[in-house]
């Protein structure tokens, strides 16, 4: 024990004696982080945002495939990884959007929040796919409610959603909801139909807000997807090449008979045959390859149910989760609430109590509710707690529903608008 104490004491004196070696390093790191936060905050505060309300046309007969084309078009704002110089001195970040489906007391709306500089990009690609849709600059609906919740009048439930499996595995997308009937004819059930029905039946004082904060990304994530494909096929990853020193050590060990000669794998073991896969494995492999072949977004999905305390109905949450549950497939991916942000926590050390309600449960619940409400209103993008969604998955979750969605109070353009005749005199 005395030896341990002396060792700790000697280490302490060494730290004091040689502070001039490590202190500047820690100071430099601290200054760098402070500077980076400063320039990024300045950049973010300088951004100008607009909220666009998208009103579905009266005659959407096509598949959500056209929404996939829309998301592919919006991906055009993505540039190669931002240069370090721009990040350090300008705080520059990749652009992002927020796609939102909102139910306020039975009134259903579709919104896109985008940088003012990208407004034309959004409008162009919406009209390209939905020529008869209407787009209007809208007042931000979040200001209908108090800046901070919950309070004496309102309560809320919120959740941020993450995947149950690695990002390489896709969710069940809109093609699974299309049943082929004949040549060029499909019977469709819209993935958004249950959600539209649930939002249309909200009563006075009830609000359901669904949000996908999305930033276009490159194909770096596909490298992780390759590892998942290798797990399915049983292919071994190529080992990293040994450096010169490691090769020399291994050769010397073999020469001195300290290790056996490396055994070469048989040719038939190296070769991979897709015939060895089961039908289920082939299906999963096809779905992963389909996802990695498309453009992708980093996405933070979250939803809120907000209501006055006298009408708060937890079954509304079940309806929203039901929309996500229909995208579940046993061998693919699905969503689940992020336990770190879930607004129904168990408190601290719940295992001590038969009720499973731990210490400070109420305080923890209030803090999480306030935090997720603040994040929703902020609509900022962060690199943690995200999922990777390809354009097909994005189109499944956010598109303008077709005529088969007949929920009450569902907004649509009342009539088609024609173009003015050519040569019309203008004052």
C-alpha positions as CSV (number, residue, x, y, z in Angstrom):
1,X,0.0,0.0,0.0
2,X,2.8,2.4,0.9
3,X,4.5,1.7,-2.5
4,X,1.2,2.5,-4.3
5,X,0.9,5.7,-2.4
6,X,4.5,6.7,-3.2
7,X,4.0,6.0,-6.9
8,X,0.9,8.2,-7.0
9,X,2.7,11.0,-5.1
10,X,5.7,10.8,-7.4
11,X,3.4,10.9,-10.5
12,X,1.7,14.0,-9.0
13,X,5.1,15.8,-8.5
14,X,6.2,14.9,-12.1
15,X,3.0,16.5,-13.4
16,X,3.7,19.7,-11.5
17,X,7.3,19.8,-12.5
18,X,6.7,19.3,-16.2
19,X,3.5,21.3,-16.6
20,X,5.2,23.5,-19.2
21,X,5.2,20.5,-21.6
22,X,1.6,19.4,-21.6
23,X,-0.2,22.6,-20.5
24,X,0.3,24.4,-23.8
25,X,-1.1,21.4,-25.7
26,X,-4.3,21.4,-23.6
27,X,-4.5,25.1,-23.9
28,X,-4.2,25.0,-27.7
29,X,-7.0,22.3,-27.9
30,X,-9.2,24.5,-25.7
31,X,-8.6,27.6,-27.8
32,X,-9.2,25.7,-31.0
33,X,-12.6,24.4,-29.7
34,X,-13.6,27.8,-28.5
35,X,-12.7,29.4,-31.9
36,X,-14.5,26.6,-33.9
37,X,-17.7,27.1,-31.8
38,X,-17.5,30.8,-32.2
39,X,-17.2,30.8,-36.0
40,X,-19.9,28.1,-36.4
41,X,-22.3,30.0,-34.2
42,X,-21.7,33.2,-36.1
43,X,-22.3,31.3,-39.4
44,X,-25.5,29.7,-38.1
45,X,-26.9,33.0,-36.8
46,X,-26.2,34.5,-40.3
47,X,-28.4,32.0,-42.1
48,X,-31.8,33.1,-43.4
49,X,-34.5,30.4,-43.4
50,X,-37.9,30.3,-45.0
51,X,-40.9,27.9,-44.4
52,X,-42.8,26.8,-47.5
53,X,-46.2,25.3,-47.3
54,X,-46.8,22.6,-49.9
55,X,-50.5,22.0,-50.9
56,X,-51.0,18.7,-52.7
57,X,-52.7,18.8,-56.1
58,X,-56.1,17.3,-56.5
59,X,-55.0,14.6,-58.9
60,X,-51.8,12.8,-57.7
61,X,-52.2,9.5,-59.5
62,X,-48.6,8.5,-59.7
63,X,-46.5,6.5,-57.3
64,X,-44.3,8.1,-54.6
65,X,-41.5,7.5,-57.2
66,X,-42.0,11.1,-58.3
67,X,-41.1,12.2,-54.7
68,X,-37.9,10.1,-55.0
69,X,-37.0,12.2,-58.1
70,X,-37.7,15.3,-56.0
71,X,-35.3,14.2,-53.3
72,X,-32.7,13.3,-55.9
73,X,-33.0,16.9,-57.3
74,X,-32.6,18.5,-53.8
75,X,-29.5,16.4,-53.3
76,X,-27.8,18.8,-55.8
77,X,-27.0,21.3,-53.0
78,X,-24.5,18.7,-51.7
79,X,-20.9,19.6,-52.4
80,X,-17.7,17.6,-51.7
81,X,-16.5,17.7,-48.1
82,X,-16.1,21.3,-47.1
83,X,-12.5,22.4,-47.0
84,X,-10.9,22.8,-43.5
85,X,-10.0,26.4,-44.3
86,X,-13.7,27.3,-44.8
87,X,-14.7,25.4,-41.7
88,X,-12.1,27.1,-39.5
89,X,-12.3,30.6,-40.7
90,X,-15.9,30.9,-42.0
91,X,-17.7,28.2,-39.9
92,X,-19.2,26.8,-43.2
93,X,-21.4,23.7,-42.9
94,X,-23.3,21.6,-45.4
95,X,-26.8,22.9,-46.2
96,X,-29.8,21.0,-44.8
97,X,-33.6,20.9,-45.0
98,X,-36.4,20.1,-42.6
99,X,-39.4,18.2,-44.1
100,X,-42.4,18.4,-41.8
101,X,-45.9,16.9,-41.7
102,X,-48.0,18.8,-39.2
103,X,-51.4,18.2,-37.7
104,X,-52.8,21.2,-35.8
105,X,-56.3,20.5,-34.3
106,X,-57.3,18.5,-37.3
107,X,-55.7,20.8,-39.9
108,X,-53.0,18.8,-41.9
109,X,-50.2,20.6,-43.6
110,X,-46.9,19.8,-45.4
111,X,-44.0,22.1,-44.8
112,X,-40.4,22.4,-46.0
113,X,-38.0,24.6,-44.1
114,X,-35.0,25.6,-46.3
115,X,-32.4,28.2,-46.6
116,X,-33.6,31.2,-48.5
117,X,-30.8,30.7,-51.0
118,X,-32.2,27.2,-51.8
119,X,-35.8,28.3,-52.0
120,X,-35.8,28.3,-55.8
121,X,-34.2,24.8,-55.9
122,X,-37.0,23.4,-53.7
123,X,-39.8,25.1,-55.7
124,X,-38.3,24.1,-59.1
125,X,-38.2,20.4,-58.1
126,X,-41.6,20.4,-56.5
127,X,-43.2,21.8,-59.6
128,X,-41.2,19.4,-61.8
129,X,-42.8,16.4,-60.1
130,X,-46.2,18.0,-58.9
131,X,-47.0,20.6,-61.6
132,X,-50.4,21.4,-60.0
133,X,-49.3,21.7,-56.4
134,X,-49.3,25.1,-54.7
135,X,-46.4,26.5,-52.8
136,X,-46.7,29.5,-50.5
137,X,-44.4,31.3,-48.1
138,X,-45.8,30.5,-44.7
139,X,-45.6,31.9,-41.2
140,X,-43.8,29.3,-39.0
141,X,-46.4,27.3,-37.2
142,X,-44.2,26.6,-34.2
143,X,-45.0,30.2,-33.0
144,X,-48.7,29.1,-32.4
145,X,-47.5,27.5,-29.2
146,X,-45.5,28.9,-26.2
147,X,-41.7,29.0,-26.6
148,X,-41.1,26.6,-23.7
149,X,-43.1,23.5,-23.0
150,X,-44.4,21.7,-21.0
151,X,-46.1,24.3,-18.8
152,X,-49.3,24.7,-16.7
153,X,-51.6,24.4,-19.8
154,X,-49.8,22.0,-22.1
155,X,-48.1,18.6,-21.8
156,X,-46.3,16.7,-24.5
157,X,-44.8,13.4,-25.6
158,X,-41.8,13.4,-27.9
159,X,-39.4,10.9,-29.5
160,X,-36.3,10.9,-31.7
161,X,-36.2,7.8,-33.9
162,X,-33.2,5.6,-34.7
163,X,-32.7,2.4,-36.6
164,X,-32.9,-1.1,-35.0
165,X,-30.2,-2.3,-37.4
166,X,-27.1,-0.8,-39.1
167,X,-27.8,2.0,-41.7
168,X,-27.1,-0.4,-44.6
169,X,-30.4,-2.2,-44.0
170,X,-33.4,-0.3,-45.6
171,X,-36.9,0.1,-44.2
172,X,-39.9,-1.3,-46.2
173,X,-40.4,1.3,-48.9
174,X,-43.3,2.4,-51.2
175,X,-42.7,-0.4,-53.8
176,X,-43.9,-2.9,-51.1
177,X,-47.2,-1.1,-51.0
178,X,-47.8,-1.5,-54.7
179,X,-49.6,-4.6,-56.0
180,X,-49.2,-5.2,-59.7
181,X,-52.6,-5.9,-61.3
182,X,-51.8,-5.9,-65.0
183,X,-49.8,-4.1,-67.6
184,X,-48.8,-0.6,-66.4
185,X,-51.5,-0.9,-63.7
186,X,-51.0,-0.9,-60.0
187,X,-53.2,-1.0,-56.9
188,X,-51.6,1.2,-54.3
189,X,-52.0,1.7,-50.6
190,X,-50.2,4.9,-49.5
191,X,-47.8,4.6,-46.5
192,X,-49.0,8.0,-45.3
193,X,-52.7,7.1,-45.2
194,X,-52.7,6.0,-41.5
195,X,-50.9,9.2,-40.5
196,X,-53.2,11.4,-42.6
197,X,-56.2,9.8,-40.9
198,X,-54.7,10.2,-37.4
199,X,-53.8,13.9,-38.0
200,X,-57.2,14.7,-39.4
201,X,-59.0,13.5,-36.3
202,X,-57.1,15.7,-33.8
203,X,-59.4,17.7,-31.7
204,X,-59.2,21.3,-30.3
205,X,-56.0,21.8,-28.4
206,X,-54.2,18.8,-29.9
207,X,-51.1,18.9,-32.2
208,X,-48.9,16.3,-33.8
209,X,-45.7,17.4,-35.4
210,X,-43.5,15.1,-37.5
211,X,-40.1,16.3,-38.6
212,X,-37.2,15.0,-40.7
213,X,-34.2,17.2,-40.5
214,X,-32.1,16.0,-43.5
215,X,-28.7,16.8,-44.9
216,X,-27.5,15.4,-48.2
217,X,-24.4,13.2,-47.8
218,X,-21.8,11.4,-49.9
219,X,-21.2,7.7,-50.3
220,X,-18.8,7.2,-47.4
221,X,-21.5,5.3,-45.5
222,X,-21.6,2.7,-48.3
223,X,-18.2,1.4,-47.0
224,X,-19.9,0.3,-43.8
225,X,-22.7,-1.2,-45.9
226,X,-20.1,-3.3,-47.7
227,X,-19.1,-4.9,-44.4
228,X,-22.8,-5.9,-43.8
229,X,-22.9,-7.5,-47.2
230,X,-19.8,-9.4,-46.4
231,X,-21.4,-10.7,-43.2
232,X,-24.3,-12.0,-45.2
233,X,-22.3,-13.6,-47.9
234,X,-19.6,-14.9,-45.5
235,X,-16.9,-13.2,-47.5
236,X,-13.8,-12.3,-45.4
237,X,-12.6,-8.8,-45.5
238,X,-9.3,-8.2,-47.1
239,X,-6.7,-7.8,-44.3
240,X,-4.8,-4.5,-44.2
241,X,-1.4,-4.8,-45.8
242,X,1.4,-5.3,-43.3
243,X,4.0,-2.6,-43.1
244,X,7.7,-3.4,-43.9
245,X,8.7,-3.8,-40.2
246,X,5.9,-6.3,-39.5
247,X,6.8,-8.3,-42.6
248,X,10.4,-8.5,-41.5
249,X,9.4,-9.6,-38.0
250,X,7.1,-12.3,-39.3
251,X,9.8,-13.6,-41.7
252,X,12.4,-13.8,-39.0
253,X,9.9,-15.7,-36.7
254,X,9.3,-18.2,-39.5
255,X,13.0,-18.6,-40.2
256,X,13.6,-19.3,-36.5
257,X,10.6,-21.7,-36.4
258,X,8.9,-19.5,-33.8
259,X,5.7,-19.5,-35.8
260,X,4.3,-21.9,-38.5
261,X,4.3,-21.1,-42.2
262,X,1.1,-19.3,-43.4
263,X,-1.4,-21.7,-44.8
264,X,-2.8,-20.7,-48.2
265,X,-6.6,-20.8,-48.4
266,X,-8.0,-23.3,-50.9
267,X,-9.3,-21.7,-54.1
268,X,-12.8,-22.9,-53.5
269,X,-12.8,-21.3,-50.1
270,X,-11.8,-17.9,-51.6
271,X,-14.5,-17.9,-54.3
272,X,-18.0,-16.8,-53.4
273,X,-21.0,-18.3,-55.0
274,X,-24.4,-16.6,-54.6
275,X,-26.0,-20.0,-55.0
276,X,-25.0,-20.8,-51.4
277,X,-27.3,-18.1,-50.1
278,X,-30.8,-18.8,-48.9
279,X,-33.7,-16.9,-50.6
280,X,-33.9,-14.7,-47.5
281,X,-30.3,-13.8,-47.7
282,X,-30.5,-13.0,-51.4
283,X,-33.5,-10.8,-50.7
284,X,-31.7,-8.8,-48.0
285,X,-28.6,-8.5,-50.2
286,X,-30.7,-7.1,-53.0
287,X,-32.3,-4.6,-50.7
288,X,-28.9,-3.4,-49.3
289,X,-27.5,-3.1,-52.8
290,X,-30.6,-1.1,-54.0
291,X,-30.1,1.3,-51.1
292,X,-26.4,1.8,-51.5
293,X,-26.9,2.5,-55.3
294,X,-29.0,5.6,-54.5
295,X,-28.3,9.1,-53.3
296,X,-28.6,9.4,-49.5
297,X,-29.3,11.8,-46.7
298,X,-28.3,12.0,-43.0
299,X,-31.6,12.3,-41.2
300,X,-32.9,13.1,-37.7
301,X,-36.5,11.9,-37.5
302,X,-38.5,13.2,-34.5
303,X,-42.2,13.7,-33.6
304,X,-44.1,15.5,-30.9
305,X,-47.6,15.1,-29.6
306,X,-48.6,18.3,-27.8
307,X,-52.0,18.9,-26.2
308,X,-53.7,20.8,-23.5
309,X,-53.7,18.8,-20.3
310,X,-57.4,18.3,-20.1
311,X,-57.5,16.7,-23.6
312,X,-54.2,14.9,-23.6
313,X,-54.7,11.5,-25.2
314,X,-51.7,9.1,-25.3
315,X,-53.4,6.9,-28.0
316,X,-52.5,9.7,-30.5
317,X,-48.8,8.6,-30.0
318,X,-49.8,5.0,-30.8
319,X,-51.4,6.1,-34.0
320,X,-48.2,7.9,-35.2
321,X,-46.0,5.0,-34.1
322,X,-48.3,2.7,-36.1
323,X,-47.4,4.6,-39.3
324,X,-43.7,3.7,-38.7
325,X,-44.6,0.1,-37.7
326,X,-46.1,-0.6,-41.1
327,X,-42.6,0.0,-42.5
328,X,-41.3,-2.9,-40.5
329,X,-40.0,-6.1,-42.1
330,X,-38.5,-8.8,-40.0
331,X,-35.3,-9.1,-42.1
332,X,-34.9,-5.4,-43.0
333,X,-34.8,-2.3,-40.8
334,X,-37.3,-0.3,-38.8
335,X,-37.4,2.6,-36.4
336,X,-37.4,2.7,-32.6
337,X,-37.4,5.6,-30.1
338,X,-34.0,6.7,-29.0
339,X,-33.7,5.7,-25.4
340,X,-31.4,8.6,-24.6
341,X,-34.1,11.1,-25.6
342,X,-37.3,9.2,-24.8
343,X,-39.7,11.4,-22.8
344,X,-40.9,8.5,-20.7
345,X,-37.7,7.7,-18.8
346,X,-37.5,5.3,-15.8
347,X,-35.5,7.6,-13.6
348,X,-32.2,6.8,-12.1
349,X,-31.5,3.2,-10.8
350,X,-35.1,1.9,-11.5
351,X,-33.9,-1.6,-10.8
352,X,-34.1,-0.8,-7.1
353,X,-37.8,-0.4,-7.1
354,X,-40.7,-2.9,-7.8
355,X,-42.5,-0.2,-9.8
356,X,-39.4,0.3,-12.0
357,X,-39.7,4.1,-11.3
358,X,-36.3,5.3,-10.3
359,X,-35.0,8.3,-8.5
360,X,-35.9,11.8,-9.9
361,X,-38.2,10.3,-12.6
362,X,-40.4,13.3,-12.7
363,X,-37.5,15.8,-13.0
364,X,-35.8,13.7,-15.7
365,X,-39.1,13.4,-17.7
366,X,-39.7,17.2,-17.5
367,X,-36.1,17.9,-18.6
368,X,-36.3,15.5,-21.6
369,X,-39.7,17.0,-22.7
370,X,-38.3,20.5,-22.6
371,X,-35.2,19.5,-24.4
372,X,-36.9,17.7,-27.4
373,X,-39.4,20.5,-27.8
374,X,-36.4,23.0,-27.9
375,X,-34.6,20.8,-30.5
376,X,-37.8,20.6,-32.7
377,X,-38.2,24.3,-32.7
378,X,-34.4,24.9,-33.4
379,X,-34.3,22.4,-36.3
380,X,-30.5,22.3,-36.2
381,X,-28.5,19.5,-37.6
382,X,-26.1,17.4,-35.5
383,X,-24.0,14.3,-36.4
384,X,-25.2,12.1,-33.6
385,X,-28.4,10.1,-33.3
386,X,-28.9,10.1,-37.1
387,X,-30.0,7.5,-39.6
388,X,-29.0,7.2,-43.3
389,X,-32.0,7.2,-45.6
390,X,-31.7,6.9,-49.4
391,X,-34.0,8.8,-51.7
392,X,-36.5,5.9,-51.9
393,X,-36.8,5.8,-48.2
394,X,-37.2,9.6,-48.0
395,X,-40.0,9.4,-50.6
396,X,-41.8,6.8,-48.6
397,X,-41.8,9.0,-45.5
398,X,-42.5,12.3,-47.1
399,X,-44.5,12.7,-50.3
400,X,-47.7,14.4,-51.4
401,X,-50.4,11.6,-51.0
402,X,-52.5,10.5,-53.9
403,X,-56.3,10.4,-54.3
404,X,-56.5,7.1,-52.4
405,X,-55.8,9.1,-49.2
406,X,-59.3,10.3,-48.3
407,X,-58.8,11.5,-44.8
408,X,-61.3,14.2,-43.7
409,X,-60.0,17.8,-43.7
410,X,-57.0,16.8,-45.9
411,X,-55.9,19.9,-47.8
412,X,-55.7,19.9,-51.6
413,X,-55.6,22.4,-54.3
414,X,-59.3,23.1,-55.2
415,X,-58.8,23.7,-58.9
416,X,-56.0,23.5,-61.6
417,X,-54.3,26.7,-62.6
418,X,-53.5,27.3,-66.3
419,X,-50.6,29.2,-67.7
420,X,-51.4,32.7,-69.1
421,X,-51.6,32.9,-73.0
422,X,-48.4,33.7,-74.8
423,X,-48.1,37.3,-75.9
424,X,-50.3,38.7,-73.2
425,X,-49.7,42.4,-72.9
426,X,-48.0,43.5,-69.7
427,X,-48.0,47.0,-68.2
